[in-house]
Amino acid sequence: MINKTGIFGGAFNPVHNGHVHLAKEAVSQLKLRRLLIIPTYESPHKTVKLLPFEQRAEMCRLAFSGMEDGYTHGRCNVEISDIERQMGGVSYTINTLRELKRQYPDERFYLIIGGDMLYSFTEWYKYESILKECTVCAAARGGDNFADMLEFANEVGRIKVMPTEVVDVSSTQIREKIKNNESVSELVPQNVEKYISDNNLFK
């Protein structure tokens, strides 16, 4: 039996409510039976210095805890994966995908990305190979943006556009607020906010 597995990767520096909302939407719309949350080990794109992997992974564990119930007709297992740490070096999506396919040969993979990443997808390392290994699923807002994304996705091929109510928040915004001693209680899960505060992160 082939199971549907979602792959949701990112720097998660820090993880926020937008990430959690998108994960829930993906599980529900794609009817996933497993969702792998994969913190980047070493990003090829980020110019911002990332927190240590362990801290970002712990924030993910806190943010996505308890997400298993209520989003699919069956149960979805949500796992925080350290596969990119195990692999080491720069984290390229195609390499992660191929290692996952080696570990889970009977899975069908869905790569979940934010809508803001769709238009730069063709600049990703070996993006055509990524499309052969999985189905790329991009979250879209409604209205004209949704129509534009559908047109772009159809041109590239093998990209699914998911209509969602996007939570407008970014990790950059959160880091700036913390530096300025402003509250981020509306932007991150409560347990993540406590972890950031207890460990004096992003100061």
C-alpha positions as CSV (number, residue, x, y, z in Angstrom):
1,M,0.0,0.0,0.0
2,I,1.3,3.4,-1.0
3,N,0.9,6.1,1.7
4,K,0.9,9.8,1.2
5,T,3.7,11.5,3.0
6,G,4.1,15.3,3.2
7,I,7.5,17.0,3.4
8,F,7.5,20.4,5.0
9,G,11.0,21.8,5.2
10,G,12.4,25.2,6.2
11,A,14.8,27.1,8.4
12,F,12.1,27.6,11.1
13,N,14.1,30.4,12.5
14,P,11.8,30.5,14.3
15,V,8.7,28.4,13.5
16,H,5.5,30.5,13.6
17,N,1.7,30.3,13.3
18,G,1.9,30.5,9.5
19,H,3.9,27.3,9.4
20,V,1.5,25.5,11.7
21,H,-1.5,26.7,9.7
22,L,0.0,25.6,6.4
23,A,0.9,22.2,7.8
24,K,-2.7,21.7,8.9
25,E,-4.1,22.8,5.6
26,A,-1.7,20.4,3.7
27,V,-2.6,17.4,5.9
28,S,-6.3,18.1,5.4
29,Q,-6.4,18.9,1.7
30,L,-3.9,16.2,0.6
31,K,-5.2,13.6,3.1
32,L,-1.7,12.8,4.3
33,R,-0.9,9.8,6.5
34,R,2.5,11.1,7.5
35,L,3.9,14.6,7.7
36,L,7.7,15.1,8.0
37,I,8.7,18.5,9.4
38,I,12.4,18.9,8.3
39,P,14.4,21.8,9.8
40,T,17.2,22.8,7.4
41,Y,20.7,21.8,8.6
42,E,22.6,24.3,6.4
43,S,20.6,26.4,4.0
44,P,22.0,27.2,0.5
45,H,19.9,30.4,0.4
46,K,19.7,32.0,3.8
47,T,22.0,34.9,4.5
48,V,20.7,35.2,8.1
49,K,22.6,33.3,10.7
50,L,20.4,30.4,11.9
51,L,20.0,29.3,15.5
52,P,21.6,25.9,16.2
53,F,19.7,23.0,14.6
54,E,18.8,21.5,18.0
55,Q,17.0,24.7,19.1
56,R,15.1,25.1,15.8
57,A,14.1,21.4,15.9
58,E,12.9,21.8,19.5
59,M,10.7,24.7,18.6
60,C,9.2,22.6,15.8
61,R,8.5,19.8,18.3
62,L,6.7,22.3,20.5
63,A,4.8,24.0,17.6
64,F,3.5,20.9,15.9
65,S,2.8,18.8,19.1
66,G,-0.7,17.5,19.2
67,M,-1.4,18.3,15.5
68,E,-2.2,14.7,14.7
69,D,-5.9,14.8,15.6
70,G,-8.7,16.3,13.7
71,Y,-7.2,17.2,10.3
72,T,-7.8,14.0,8.3
73,H,-10.4,11.3,8.1
74,G,-7.7,8.9,9.3
75,R,-4.7,9.7,11.6
76,C,-1.7,11.6,10.3
77,N,1.6,10.9,12.0
78,V,3.5,14.2,12.4
79,E,7.3,13.7,12.9
80,I,10.1,16.1,13.3
81,S,12.9,14.7,11.1
82,D,16.6,15.3,11.5
83,I,17.4,13.7,8.2
84,E,19.3,16.8,6.9
85,R,21.5,16.9,10.0
86,Q,22.2,13.2,9.5
87,M,23.2,13.9,5.9
88,G,25.3,16.9,6.8
89,G,26.5,19.7,4.6
90,V,24.3,22.1,2.6
91,S,20.7,20.9,2.6
92,Y,19.5,20.6,-1.0
93,T,15.9,19.5,-1.4
94,I,16.7,17.0,-4.2
95,N,19.2,15.2,-2.0
96,T,16.8,15.0,0.9
97,L,14.1,13.7,-1.3
98,R,16.2,10.9,-2.7
99,E,17.3,9.9,0.7
100,L,13.7,9.8,1.9
101,K,12.7,7.7,-1.1
102,R,15.5,5.3,-0.2
103,Q,14.2,5.1,3.4
104,Y,10.5,5.0,2.5
105,P,10.3,3.2,-0.9
106,D,6.5,2.7,-0.7
107,E,5.6,6.3,0.0
108,R,4.2,8.9,-2.3
109,F,5.8,12.3,-1.5
110,Y,4.3,15.8,-1.5
111,L,6.6,18.7,-1.1
112,I,4.8,21.6,0.7
113,I,6.0,25.1,0.0
114,G,4.6,28.6,0.7
115,G,3.1,30.5,-2.2
116,D,5.9,33.1,-1.9
117,M,8.4,30.4,-2.9
118,L,6.5,29.2,-6.0
119,Y,7.8,31.8,-8.5
120,S,11.4,31.2,-7.6
121,F,11.0,27.4,-7.6
122,T,12.5,27.1,-11.1
123,E,15.7,28.6,-9.6
124,W,16.0,25.7,-7.1
125,Y,18.9,23.3,-7.4
126,K,17.8,20.5,-9.9
127,Y,14.2,21.6,-9.7
128,E,13.3,19.4,-12.7
129,S,14.5,16.4,-10.8
130,I,12.5,17.4,-7.8
131,L,9.4,17.4,-9.9
132,K,10.2,13.8,-11.0
133,E,10.6,12.7,-7.4
134,C,7.4,14.2,-5.8
135,T,4.4,16.4,-6.2
136,V,5.1,20.0,-5.3
137,C,2.2,21.7,-3.4
138,A,2.1,25.4,-3.1
139,A,-0.2,27.3,-0.7
140,A,-2.1,30.1,-2.4
141,R,-4.3,33.0,-1.2
142,G,-7.6,33.5,-3.0
143,G,-8.5,36.0,-5.8
144,D,-6.1,37.0,-8.6
145,N,-3.1,35.6,-6.8
146,F,-4.6,32.1,-6.9
147,A,-5.3,32.4,-10.7
148,D,-1.8,33.6,-11.3
149,M,-0.3,30.8,-9.3
150,L,-2.4,28.2,-11.2
151,E,-1.2,29.6,-14.5
152,F,2.5,29.4,-13.4
153,A,2.1,26.0,-11.9
154,N,0.5,24.7,-15.2
155,E,3.4,26.1,-17.2
156,V,6.0,24.4,-14.9
157,G,4.0,21.1,-14.6
158,R,3.4,18.7,-11.7
159,I,2.7,21.5,-9.2
160,K,-0.5,21.5,-7.2
161,V,-1.8,24.8,-5.9
162,M,-3.7,24.6,-2.6
163,P,-6.2,27.4,-1.8
164,T,-5.7,28.4,1.8
165,E,-6.3,31.2,4.2
166,V,-2.7,32.2,4.5
167,V,-1.5,33.5,7.9
168,D,0.5,36.6,7.1
169,V,3.6,36.3,9.3
170,S,7.3,35.8,8.7
171,S,10.3,34.7,10.8
172,T,12.1,38.0,9.9
173,Q,9.2,40.0,11.3
174,I,9.3,37.9,14.5
175,R,13.0,38.3,15.0
176,E,12.8,42.1,14.6
177,K,10.0,42.3,17.1
178,I,12.0,40.3,19.7
179,K,15.0,42.5,19.1
180,N,12.8,45.5,19.8
181,N,11.3,43.9,22.9
182,E,7.8,43.7,21.3
183,S,5.4,40.9,21.9
184,V,5.1,38.0,19.5
185,S,2.3,36.2,21.3
186,E,0.0,36.6,18.3
187,L,2.6,35.3,15.8
188,V,4.0,32.1,17.4
189,P,2.4,29.2,19.4
190,Q,2.4,29.9,23.2
191,N,4.9,27.2,24.0
192,V,7.3,28.4,21.3
193,E,7.1,32.0,22.7
194,K,8.0,30.6,26.2
195,Y,10.9,28.6,24.8
196,I,12.3,31.7,23.0
197,S,11.9,33.8,26.2
198,D,13.4,31.2,28.5
199,N,16.4,30.7,26.2
200,N,16.8,34.4,25.4
201,L,16.8,33.8,21.7
202,F,17.1,36.4,18.9
203,K,18.2,39.1,21.2
